[in-house]
Amino acid sequence: MPSAQFFCWHFMAYPHLPSDFDEKYDTGWVTVPNKLWDSEKSAGLYQDYIDQLVYSEELGFDGMVLNEHHQNVYGLMPSPNIIAAALSQRTSRGKIVVLGNLIPLHLNPLRVAEEYAMLDMMTNGRIIAGFAVGGGPEAFNYNLSSAKSRRRYWEGIDLCVRAWKEDGPFEHEGPNYPLRYVNIWPKTRQKPHPPVWIPGSLSSETMEEVAKRGFDYFLSSRVHGSATRAAANRFAEVIKKHGDTFQPFRMGVLLSVYVSETDESAREEAKEGVWYFLRNTLKGHLRREGRTQTFGPGIPSQSVKSWEQFLRNSKPGEDRLGDAKSWDELDAGGSIIAGSPTTVRRRLWELIEMAGVGNFLIQFHFGNMKAELARKSMRLFATEVLPHLRKDSNDLFARDYPGLDERIGGGQ
């Protein structure tokens, strides 16, 4: 019986912003001036971040997670596949998760299908293929409307999966990507194709499309607890409607964690990196008022139905993650868990027990955090938290999901 899976997620933030960035600049997205990039200070930055991910495999994590962003200080991976290629040469066991390539921004999704196939061969079948529609900033960067992005998104994913599964050449007659010949070389190492992971922020339409295709769903919200349980219950209902059964590895969550010897030392050590991450790298991304989306007028990444639901249920000016003023506010939403091994283990176990989710994508490095602190947190998690959660989740899943298979992503 499998236990919960734990992955190290790295955002690769830009760590060299000036100390007065929050006061002088409106946003860390799209229009943040790239004159702030310091090539001298950033020499070796990617190597340092890759080293941290390699270290996670050495510690026994189940895999490493990358994602795609553009024109921002939050994540320096406009091409996560390049980082994945580097990791393919530095690691040998852990899964490499790209969550995910932003299909609507690519002229032709076959390029993504080909690169994933290359990576799957280079890693001997360790790639997990993620696809995302992209947030509002990404669409704005590329002058692409949200409606157009959604039309391209699912057709592009279906084309990639079909290119992996079917022998070519074949013709694809799609409204967005009409192709006379689909015949990718190489093909994937995993058969019929790598697992497909789709992130979403409670959009019912995304859950429907994921369930329909047998993919796995990842909650990208940073507020956990009862909200995660509600999302898992909703996804389970959608899966059932499509004739399948929910099990823990059909869903995952993104978490942010810092571990130290005590609760007090965890907050003290993490505070600089965490507040840099929240105040600077998230600035201008998560708010409609206050820390607003200054990059343009309303550009939701959700479907119209989900965006309307968000507007009905949110209050203008209400506090969000980027405007939290204390650790207590962060703790209340479960967005960032900082504490001793005992505290972190308890908080995560409550989430596993409450939501029954099996995949945990954990951010250990925040903003301008020093590498030695991120490594310390990872090491304490791997030695004093991970073994307990694996054992306890194994027992829980054996009880609640008899016959659960051993592979990640039971819906593939």
C-alpha positions in Angstrom: 0.0 0.0 0.0 1.6 3.4 -1.0 2.1 6.3 1.4 1.7 10.0 0.7 4.3 11.4 -1.7 6.4 14.5 -0.9 8.0 16.7 -3.6 10.3 19.7 -3.3 8.9 22.6 -5.2 11.3 25.5 -6.1 10.0 28.7 -7.5 13.5 30.2 -8.2 12.6 33.7 -7.1 14.9 36.7 -7.9 16.6 37.4 -4.5 18.5 40.7 -5.2 15.7 43.3 -5.1 16.6 46.6 -3.4 15.5 47.0 0.2 13.0 49.7 -0.7 11.4 47.7 -3.5 7.9 47.5 -1.8 7.9 51.3 -1.3 9.1 52.3 -4.7 7.6 49.8 -7.1 4.0 49.0 -7.8 4.4 45.3 -8.8 6.8 42.4 -9.2 5.0 41.3 -12.4 5.0 42.3 -16.1 6.0 45.9 -15.7 8.7 45.5 -13.0 11.7 47.1 -14.7 14.3 44.6 -15.7 17.0 47.2 -15.0 16.7 45.7 -11.4 18.3 42.5 -12.7 21.9 42.3 -11.5 23.9 39.8 -13.7 26.9 39.9 -11.4 25.1 39.1 -8.2 23.0 36.5 -10.1 26.0 34.6 -11.5 25.6 31.0 -10.3 22.0 31.6 -9.1 20.5 28.9 -11.3 23.2 26.5 -10.3 22.5 27.2 -6.6 18.8 26.5 -7.1 19.4 23.4 -9.1 21.8 22.2 -6.3 18.9 22.6 -3.8 16.6 20.4 -5.9 19.3 17.8 -6.3 19.8 17.8 -2.5 16.1 17.0 -2.1 16.6 13.7 -4.0 19.6 12.9 -1.8 17.4 13.4 1.3 14.8 11.0 -0.1 12.0 13.2 -1.4 9.9 11.6 -4.1 10.6 14.3 -6.7 11.3 17.8 -7.7 8.7 20.4 -9.0 9.2 23.2 -11.5 6.8 25.7 -13.1 6.7 28.3 -15.8 6.4 32.1 -15.3 7.2 35.1 -17.4 8.4 38.7 -16.8 8.4 38.7 -13.0 10.5 38.4 -9.9 8.5 35.6 -8.5 9.8 32.7 -10.6 12.8 32.8 -13.0 11.7 29.8 -15.1 10.3 31.1 -18.4 11.4 27.6 -19.7 11.1 25.0 -16.9 12.0 22.3 -19.4 15.6 23.7 -19.5 15.8 23.2 -15.7 14.3 19.7 -16.1 17.0 18.9 -18.6 19.7 20.0 -16.2 18.1 17.9 -13.4 18.0 14.9 -15.7 21.8 14.8 -15.7 22.1 15.4 -11.9 19.5 13.0 -10.5 18.7 9.4 -11.0 15.7 8.5 -8.8 13.2 11.3 -8.1 10.4 12.2 -10.4 10.8 15.5 -12.2 7.5 17.3 -12.3 6.9 20.3 -14.6 3.7 21.9 -13.4 3.5 23.0 -15.9 4.1 24.1 -19.5 1.7 27.0 -20.4 0.2 25.5 -23.5 -1.7 28.7 -24.7 1.6 30.6 -25.0 3.2 28.1 -27.4 2.6 28.6 -31.1 2.3 24.8 -31.5 1.8 22.4 -28.6 3.7 19.7 -30.6 6.9 21.5 -29.4 5.9 20.8 -25.8 5.0 17.1 -26.6 8.4 16.7 -28.2 10.3 18.2 -25.3 8.4 16.2 -22.8 9.2 13.1 -24.8 12.9 14.0 -24.9 12.9 14.6 -21.1 11.2 11.3 -20.5 13.8 9.4 -22.4 16.7 11.4 -20.8 15.3 10.5 -17.3 14.5 6.9 -18.1 10.8 7.6 -17.5 10.9 10.0 -14.5 8.9 12.9 -16.1 5.5 14.0 -14.9 4.0 16.2 -17.6 2.1 19.2 -16.2 0.0 21.6 -18.2 -1.3 25.0 -17.1 -3.4 27.6 -18.8 -1.3 30.3 -17.1 -2.3 33.2 -14.8 -3.5 36.6 -15.8 0.0 38.1 -16.0 1.2 35.4 -18.4 -1.7 36.0 -20.8 -1.2 39.8 -20.6 2.6 39.3 -21.3 1.8 37.5 -24.5 -1.2 39.7 -25.5 -3.5 36.7 -25.3 -7.1 36.9 -24.1 -8.3 34.6 -21.4 -11.0 33.2 -23.6 -8.5 32.4 -26.4 -6.2 30.8 -23.8 -8.9 28.4 -22.7 -9.8 27.4 -26.2 -6.2 26.6 -27.0 -5.5 24.9 -23.6 -7.5 21.7 -23.7 -7.1 21.1 -27.5 -3.3 21.5 -27.0 -3.2 19.0 -24.1 -5.3 16.5 -26.1 -3.0 16.9 -29.0 0.1 16.2 -26.9 -1.4 13.1 -25.3 -2.6 11.7 -28.6 0.9 12.4 -30.1 2.4 10.3 -27.3 -0.1 7.5 -27.5 -0.7 7.0 -31.2 1.6 6.0 -33.9 2.1 8.6 -36.5 1.9 10.2 -38.9 -1.8 11.1 -38.3 -3.8 14.2 -39.1 -5.2 16.5 -36.4 -8.2 18.5 -37.3 -8.5 21.1 -34.6 -9.9 24.6 -34.6 -6.7 26.1 -33.1 -4.0 23.7 -34.3 -4.9 22.1 -37.6 -2.0 19.8 -38.5 -1.6 17.6 -41.6 1.1 15.5 -40.0 1.6 14.6 -36.4 4.5 12.2 -36.1 6.8 13.1 -33.1 10.3 11.8 -32.7 11.2 10.6 -30.1 8.3 8.9 -28.4 8.0 8.7 -24.6 9.7 6.2 -22.4 6.6 5.7 -20.2 3.7 3.9 -21.8 1.2 4.9 -22.9 2.5 8.3 -21.8 3.9 10.2 -18.7 1.4 11.0 -15.9 -0.5 14.2 -16.6 -1.0 16.7 -13.7 -3.2 19.7 -14.0 -3.2 22.6 -11.5 -6.4 24.5 -10.7 -7.8 27.0 -8.3 -11.2 25.5 -7.5 -12.5 26.0 -11.0 -15.4 23.5 -11.5 -14.7 23.4 -15.2 -11.1 22.4 -14.7 -12.1 19.6 -12.4 -14.6 18.4 -15.0 -12.1 18.3 -17.8 -9.4 16.7 -15.6 -11.8 13.9 -14.5 -13.1 13.4 -18.0 -9.6 12.6 -19.2 -8.4 10.6 -16.2 -5.7 13.1 -15.3 -4.7 14.1 -11.8 -5.7 17.5 -10.2 -3.6 19.8 -8.1 -5.0 22.5 -5.9 -2.9 25.6 -6.4 -4.7 27.6 -3.7 -2.4 28.7 -0.8 -5.2 28.5 1.7 -5.6 25.0 3.3 -7.5 23.1 5.9 -11.3 22.9 5.4 -10.9 24.5 2.0 -8.7 21.6 0.8 -11.2 19.1 2.2 -14.0 20.8 0.3 -12.0 20.8 -2.9 -11.2 17.1 -2.5 -14.8 16.3 -1.9 -15.9 18.3 -4.9 -13.3 16.6 -7.1 -14.4 13.2 -5.8 -18.0 13.9 -6.8 -16.8 15.0 -10.3 -14.7 11.8 -10.7 -17.7 9.7 -9.7 -19.9 11.4 -12.2 -17.4 10.3 -14.9 -17.5 6.7 -13.8 -14.3 6.6 -11.7 -13.4 6.5 -8.0 -11.4 9.0 -6.1 -8.2 7.9 -4.4 -5.5 10.0 -2.7 -3.1 10.2 -5.7 -5.7 11.7 -8.0 -5.1 15.0 -6.2 -2.3 17.0 -4.7 -1.8 20.3 -2.9 0.9 23.1 -2.9 2.3 23.9 0.6 5.0 26.2 1.9 6.9 24.9 4.9 9.9 25.9 7.0 11.2 23.5 9.7 13.7 24.4 12.5 14.4 23.0 16.0 11.7 25.0 17.7 8.6 27.0 16.6 10.4 30.2 17.7 13.6 29.5 15.8 11.6 28.5 12.7 9.9 31.9 12.6 13.0 33.8 13.3 15.1 32.0 10.6 12.4 32.1 8.0 11.1 35.6 8.5 13.4 37.5 6.1 12.8 35.1 3.2 9.1 34.7 3.8 8.3 38.4 4.0 10.5 39.1 1.0 8.6 36.4 -0.9 5.2 37.8 0.2 5.9 41.6 0.0 8.0 41.6 -3.1 7.6 38.6 -5.3 3.8 38.3 -4.9 3.2 42.0 -5.1 0.7 42.9 -7.8 -0.4 39.4 -8.5 -3.1 38.3 -6.0 -5.2 41.4 -5.2 -7.8 43.4 -7.0 -7.4 46.2 -4.5 -4.5 47.1 -2.2 -1.7 45.1 -3.8 -3.5 45.2 -7.1 -3.0 43.6 -10.4 -1.3 46.7 -11.8 -0.4 45.0 -15.1 -3.8 45.6 -16.6 -7.6 45.5 -16.3 -9.4 42.4 -15.1 -7.7 39.4 -16.8 -8.8 36.3 -14.9 -7.2 33.0 -15.7 -10.3 31.2 -14.6 -13.3 30.5 -16.8 -16.1 33.1 -16.8 -18.2 31.0 -14.5 -15.5 30.5 -11.9 -14.5 34.2 -12.1 -18.1 35.3 -11.4 -18.2 32.9 -8.4 -15.0 34.4 -7.1 -16.3 38.0 -7.4 -19.5 37.0 -5.6 -17.7 35.4 -2.7 -14.8 37.9 -2.2 -14.8 41.3 -0.6 -12.9 44.3 -2.1 -9.9 45.1 0.0 -10.0 41.9 2.1 -6.6 40.7 3.2 -4.9 38.1 1.1 -1.6 36.3 1.3 0.5 39.2 0.1 -1.0 41.5 2.7 -0.7 39.3 5.7 0.8 41.3 8.6 1.8 38.6 11.0 2.6 34.9 11.4 -0.7 34.4 13.1 -2.5 35.5 9.9 -0.4 33.1 7.8 -1.0 30.3 10.2 -4.8 30.9 10.2 -4.9 30.2 6.4 -2.4 27.4 6.5 -0.5 29.1 3.7 2.9 28.9 5.3 3.6 26.3 8.0 6.7 27.2 10.1 7.6 25.4 13.2 9.4 22.5 14.9 9.3 19.0 13.4 6.6 18.2 15.9 4.5 21.2 14.9 4.9 20.7 11.1 4.2 16.9 11.4 1.0 17.6 13.3 -0.2 20.3 10.9 0.5 18.2 7.8 -1.0 15.1 9.4 -4.2 17.0 10.1 -4.4 18.0 6.5 -3.8 14.4 5.2 -6.4 13.0 7.6 -8.9 15.7 6.8 -8.6 15.8 3.0 -7.3 12.3 2.1 -4.9 13.8 -0.5 -1.8 11.9 -1.4 0.6 14.3 -3.2 2.3 17.2 -1.4 4.3 19.7 -3.4 6.3 21.7 -0.8 8.1 25.0 -1.2 11.1 25.1 1.2 13.0 28.1 -0.3 11.4 31.6 0.0 12.4 34.7 -1.8 15.9 35.7 -0.8 16.3 32.9 1.7 19.9 31.8 2.2 20.6 28.4 0.7 21.9 27.0 4.1 18.5 27.8 5.7 16.5 26.1 3.0 18.8 23.0 3.2 18.4 22.9 7.0 14.6 23.0 6.7 14.6 20.3 4.0 17.0 18.1 6.1 14.9 18.4 9.2 11.7 17.7 7.2 13.3 14.6 5.6 14.6 13.1 8.8 12.1 14.1 11.4 8.8 14.7 9.6 8.7 12.6 6.4 9.2 9.1 8.0 6.2 9.6 10.4 3.9 11.0 7.7 4.8 8.2 5.3 4.0 5.5 7.9 0.8 7.1 9.2 -0.5 7.9 5.7 0.3 4.3 4.6 -1.9 3.0 7.5 -4.7 5.6 6.7 -4.8 4.8 3.0 -4.8 1.0 3.6 -7.8 1.5 5.9 -9.8 3.9 3.7 -8.7 2.8 0.2 -8.3 -0.9 0.1 -6.7 -2.1 -3.1 -5.1 1.2 -3.9 -2.4 0.6 -6.5 1.3 1.5 -6.0 1.8 4.0 -8.8 1.5 7.8 -8.5 -1.5 9.1 -10.3 -3.9 6.2 -10.3 -6.1 7.9 -12.9 -3.5 7.6 -15.6 
